[in-house]
Amino acid sequence: MKDKMMNISKLLLLFLCPLLLAFAAHKFYVSVTQVEYYAPDQAIQITSRVFIDDLEKALLERYDVELLLGTPEEVDDADDFIDRYLNSKFLVRVNGVPTAFYFLGKKVDNDILILFLEIPNISLDGLKSIEIQNEVLMDVYEEQKNIVHFRFGDLKKSFVLLREKNSGMLNF
């Protein structure tokens, strides 16, 4: 009986190993963006987290420049390239109107780059809707998913954006 159990265990392990290795070898292409209203500054604050290597690949393909993000050798005008890329792939509409955002900077957290954006001078009283169209990294990775979390006071909503459906809207 013990030998039979051992053989079944070995057979099960032999069957499961390739499956587990296939999942481990596959890389996930995802970003997470938080959109919040910050009342003291009357501003919409946006924080986006992307994998550094994924963003570097997109910037290399688009602008033919190796930025070496988060390293001592980072290119001096790296923020300018990130800002340009974001302005071409990330759109915010407030009350249906495209609205400019400011790229405030970035922070490195292991292999993640945290990007800080802001839309100033937004009154919560006049806010009817906010829409985020996020195509960041979708030009490089077909399976890219961009998760967007909205949080405005007690109002919370999340979206998983794909190439086919790349925007999410929060109505007030």
Residue, then its C-alpha position, 0 to 999 in steps of 0.5 A: m500500500k505504501d509503495k502504491m501511494m509513493n508511485i501515485s505521489k510521484l506520478l502526480l508530481l511528474f504531472l504537476c511540475p510542467l504545469l507549475l513551471a509553465f505558470a512560473a515562466h509566464k510574466f504578468y503585464v500589469s500596472v496599477t493606478q490609484v486616482e484620488y481627490y485630495a481636498p486640501d489642495q483641491a486636486i486629483q492625485i494619480t499614482s501609477r505603479v509599473f514594472i521598470d523593465d516594462l516601461e524601459k522597453a516601451l521607451l526604448e521602442r518608442y524613443d530609441v533611448e536606454l534610460l537605465l531607470g532607477t540606477p546611478e546611470e539613469v539618463d538626465d532627461a529620463d523624466d522628460f521621456i516618461d512625461r512625453y510617453l504618459n501624455s501620449k498613452f494616458l488621458v484624463r477627462v473631467n466632466g467629459v473634457p480632456t484635462a491636462f495633468y502634471f507629471l510630478g516625478k517618480k520613485v523606485d520601489n524594488d523593480i516597480l516605478i511609482l509615477f506621481l501625477e496631479i490635476p490641480n484646481i478641481s472643485l469637488d462641487g463641480l465634479k460630475s465625472i472623471e474618466i481615465q483612458n490608460e494605454v500605458l504599455m499596451d503598445v508593447y505588450e498585447e496582454q497588458k492589463n492596467i488596473v485603475h482604482f478610483r477613490f473620491g471620499d466614500l465613492k470607490k470603483s475599480f476597472v481592469l483596462l484592456r486593449e479593447k476596453n482601455s478606459g473607465m469612468l466614475n460618475f458622481 
